Amino acid sequence: CYVFAYWLLGTDEVEVYFLLEDGIARTAIVLVTLIFGIYWADLYVDVQVPSALLLYQQFCLITGVAFIVQALVGYLNQQFVMPHWQMLVGSALFIVILPAWRLAYAPAALRILGRRRVVFLGASEIVCEIAAHMKLRPQTGYVAAGYLAPEPVESEDLGPYLGLPSSIRQAHADIKPALVAVGLAERRGHMPIYDLLELRLHGAQIQEAGALYELVMGRVSLRVLRPSMLVFSDEIGPAPLNVALQRVYSFLIALVGILVSALVMLVVALLVRLTSRGPVLYRQDRVGLHGRIFKVLKFRSMYVDAEARTGAVWAQKDDPRVTPVGRWIRRFRLDELPQLFNVLRGEMAVVGPRPERPEFVQTLTEQIPFYGQRHFVKPGITGWAQINHKYGDSIEDTITKLEFDLYYLKNLTLSMDLYIMFHTAKVMLLSKGSQ
């Protein structure tokens, strides 16, 4: 768009402008701004476009940010500012062409890639949740082709009712699905085990609904997880090599992070010290690897003796214990920067489940199955649950975050850690995720 705009309006040859007059650098600044704007607006998340009007509005806002960045660049160095008419015409083309491309690309991509049809054996709560998620996010690559259950249920997401579970062989022959997902709420008397075995021997793909849930949702469902599934699973925990590698790059990232953020930490420390009485750093007991207790370091964001009357309680939105400065440094996660020193000391990793307080761990372990399993990897400054789940202070939110933690426990790799770290910045700046 911007190259064409210069070709259309420029007085110089395109090659001269881009190779000899810093045209590549000027255009690159605009392109980087637009790409990051698309990323911050979550436009790389979903393939489907829910609203064409909203899409055009978002691209207009992103272009507005690009103009603001150009003004800032012009204030710093006029040499790298894109010519005004090139910026105006290129941006107009961007606003028109990019959303139109998105609207055309989404259905075409889904048709070309295809979607694997799934027949559900059962209509339990978890099955309905999977089907709803697949319908909402077609990029998962699956589509519900129908379900078999003892009786029909009210759900448009599952597709047509195909009959009783005993009809699975006929349903499979008629639909020829890529996958049969077994999610019967009550299996006794309803599970056609020999029919499933016959289908399996003939090459049919059959999977527990819990495994499909993990694949499309990115978390492990505690509703279907049983101890025997962990005992006999080959994926109960991360590979030792991945854990050893994580220690190395966590140390290096923490070291670089401390050097890069030293000035920011100094400013935050001064603000905390000057705005409220008490120490700059707050040390608190947290549960780490294999249940060991360590002192987590944070910039103090609460008033001194904030829990003297209440005792240990969960953090909450608009927490009255938080200082005015503390509210801001919490919003942008600046209070957690000292945890880089916990990483250097080997008590934490950069990525992992968030460390919890011992008082809460004891209670949560009693109330929530498998809660103790999250301590088989080092706790982290950020994590899979932090970038995927909103802030919450209830048992239900804790269960959901645990499901994300267990998924991370099974899939810990360098690539996944890099993915989490990349998305953490957006979570911090937009105040998403848990706290």
Buried (B, 14 or more C-beta within 10 A) or exposed (E): BBBBBBEEBBEEEEEEBBEEBBBEEBBEBBBEBBEBBBBBBEBEEEBEBEEEEEBBEBBEEBBEBBBEBBEEBEEEEEEBBBBEEBBBBBBEBBBEEBBEEBBEEBEEEBEEEEBBBBBBBBBBEBBBBBBBBBBEBBBBBBBBBBBBBBEEBEBEBBBEBBBBBEBBBEBBEEBEBBBBBBBBEEEEEBBBEEBBEBBEEEEBEBBBBBBBBBEBBBBBBBBBBEEEBBEEEEEBBBEEEBBEBBEEBBBEBBEEBBEEBEEEBEEBBEBBBEEBEBEBBBEEBBBBBEEEEBEBBBBBBBBEEBEEEEEEBEBEEEBEBBBEBBEBBBBBBBBBBBBBBBBBEBBBBBBBBBBBBBEBBEBBBEEBEBBBBBBBBBBBBBBBBBBBBEBBBEEEBBBBBBBBBBBBBBBBBEEBBEBBBEBBEBBBEEEBBBB
